[in-house]
Amino acid sequence: MLTVDRIDSVERFEQLRPEWNGLLEASASNCVFLTWEWTCTWWKRLCEDRRLHLLAVRRSGRLVGIAPLAFRPRRLARLLPFPALEFLGTGSVGSDYLDVIAHPEEEREVTPTLAEYLARRKLTLELGQVRSTVTRARALAMELAQRGWMLSHVKTDVCPYIDLSEHTWESYLASLGSAHRYNFQRRMKNLCRRFDVRFERVDSEERRREAMRLLIDLHRRRWSERGGTSAFHTPGLVAFHEDLGRLALEQGWLRLYLLLLDGHPAAALYGFKYGGEFYFYQSGFDLAFAKHSVGLITMGLAIKSAIAEGVRCYDLLHGDEPYKYHWARDEHELVRLELYPPRLRGALHRHAAGLRQRIKGVVRHWLPRDDGYAAQVD
């Protein structure tokens, strides 16, 4: 028999670390944004006024499922008049591929068990950044829909990615468009003629702290002339990446690279190698070297390094910025699943959500686009 335990304190969340990551690695949902390190750090630094509502599913004491949720109260100033349950990692931090976690041998029982638990509480669920293919979150949504819940499915974004499973660096370059391939090779050759070029991976805590400060500074300066960035724009986000970077380095996941020209840091790239995949998160470059296309060079060298490490997928994460499609041909689609309780309460919540989306659409139409999260690499 399966039991559901609601975890609502950071102390109990911290105690889950070994069990959490062991279960995640065995599950079909495995990705860096669902690790204990990412979710718990997010909770400590970016939860705002949410309350922890983490559901742990156990069989005879063994952890077999996790619904990594938080309770978000209503926020009238943000056009959110009703409370809802959201995934941990929701918001401007840039989490992708959020999901319910379940052991593959227990999936068929974990999903209805969670659905039954949530159905009794009648709280709206807003599950964002979910992959559009078969996921545990989608299975949970269908279970609730069968219990009379209203389900809304909205496409929200795409994540361009590169399938590297059959590639060497040379074969990957050959797969690119001829203009982009020629541009990269020419820029790289010119850079090596003019400078002593080094591409280094940060491998110590002292260097990580220095490189992270440099990355944030380069990124902010790059975007200051364009109205700012949403990547590192609050103290909470900076603290999140400081804590996460330390944990990711300890785990061997951190991929923080510096491009040095005659010993001077001209560009930085921040990502994670986790579970055979590379997640490109952010980059920055010194505007003094912009004419040398150091952003372009840094991205190419990071992909080359990923291939050398045996990475099977290089994921550029959410955003359809044109520069990503110079490197990537494929994409994952992301959706938001909204679930409203049966009867009047659910109908009111759904109506309010629809009104909010229409208002946001009008605002987005009149405001300039914010490309600060994923800086264009040129």
Secondary structure, DSSP 8 states (H G I E B T S, - for coil): -EEEEEE-SHHHHHHTHHHHHHHHHHSTT--GGGSHHHHHHHHHHH-TT-EE-EEEEEETTEEEEEE-EEEE--BGGGTB-S-EEEETT-STT---S---EE-TTTHHHHHHHHHHHHHHHT--EEEEEEESSS-HHHHHHHHHHHTT-EEEEEEEEEEEEEE-TT--HHHHHHHS-HHHHHHHHHHHHHHHHHS-EEEEE--SHHHHHHHHHHHHHHHHHHHHTTT--SSS-SHHHHHHHHHHHHHHHHHT-EEEEEEEETTEEEEEEEEEEETTEEEEEEEEE-GGGGGGTHHHHHHHHHHHHHHHTT-SEEE--S---TTHHHH--EEEEEEEEEEE-SHHHHHHHHHHHHHHHHHHHHHHHHS-----SS----
